[in-house]
Amino acid sequence: MKLVRYGEKGAEKPGLVDAGGRVRCLANEVPDIDVAALDTACLARLKTLDPKTLPLVDPDVRLGVPVSGIGKIMCIGLNYHMHIAETGSEKPSEPMLFMKATSSLSGPRDPLLVPRGSVSMDWECELGVVIGTAAKYVSEVDALKYVAGYTIVNDVSERDFQKKRAGQFTKGKSCDTFCPVGPWVLTADEVADPQDLRVETDVNGVSRQDGNTSDMIHSVAKLVSYLSQFMTLYPGDIIATGTPAGVGAGMEPPMFLKAGDEVALRISGASADLGEQCCVCVADD
């Protein structure tokens, strides 16, 4: 299933996307795409529904962040071999962790705000993992059982804020709108292999990233297990699993986002369609 939330910001309703790409209302079935909706039994019930029996939604409706009540956004740095090569970085001995503030969450078609003072705003298309069952001290073998689904995360970064303004990564990763998510959550049963997905980014219609999750250093299963050794992962939590090569900072010369630029992100596989984000950059005055 492709689960979405649609409507005005702060008043989104639950929905699903049918085989024809149309949004159908789920408001009579669940109050929201939230912790309760991500429960295994609830997902199984929703899967038995015939989408044709659900009310159609205006095709031009705004799509919001596809999960509500996200408790934390855990991010993994330098997790693709080719991205490490393009940045000249050293391979971390363990997964590199940082967090994005939940206030950076944004819809998949919402404007992408260029913060005041930004000179090096960058894109990072990433496979997002949505936790469905509380996970603590789980094994790598069992880790994927705790995943409700997958989505697209743009780990937008302001490189000067991130690397040149003293401290940790947070200030360069958490500006308003710096975490567009969606368009939907594709339930885990429709992703045969999360390590075989194409990850793409176009900027102003030009291909900039074209990688594959097979290039990850640490797999999705490893990341879920690893994180669960340090903290409980709760339903609705999101893990952004790292970005492939092709970021602006890795280009010669570097190229960064400015007002008016359009960023389109896609993730897909043989039997998995995570859809497309498309955001236009707007100055945050």
Buried (B, 14 or more C-beta within 10 A) or exposed (E): BBBBBBBEEEEBBBBBBBEEEBBBBBBEBBEBBBBBBBBEEBBEEBEEBEBEEBEBBEEEBBBBBBBBBBBBBBBBBBBBBBBBEBEEEEEBEEBBBBBBBBEBBBBBBBBBBBBEEBEBBBBBBBBBBBBBBBBEEBEBEEBBBBBBBBBBBBBBBBBBBBEEEEEEBBBBBBBBBBBBBBBBBBBBEBBEEBBBBBBBBBBEEEEBBBBBBEBBBBBBBBBBBBBBEEEEBBBBBBBBBBBBBBBBBBEEEEBBBEBEBBBBBBBBBEEBBBBBBBBEBBEBE
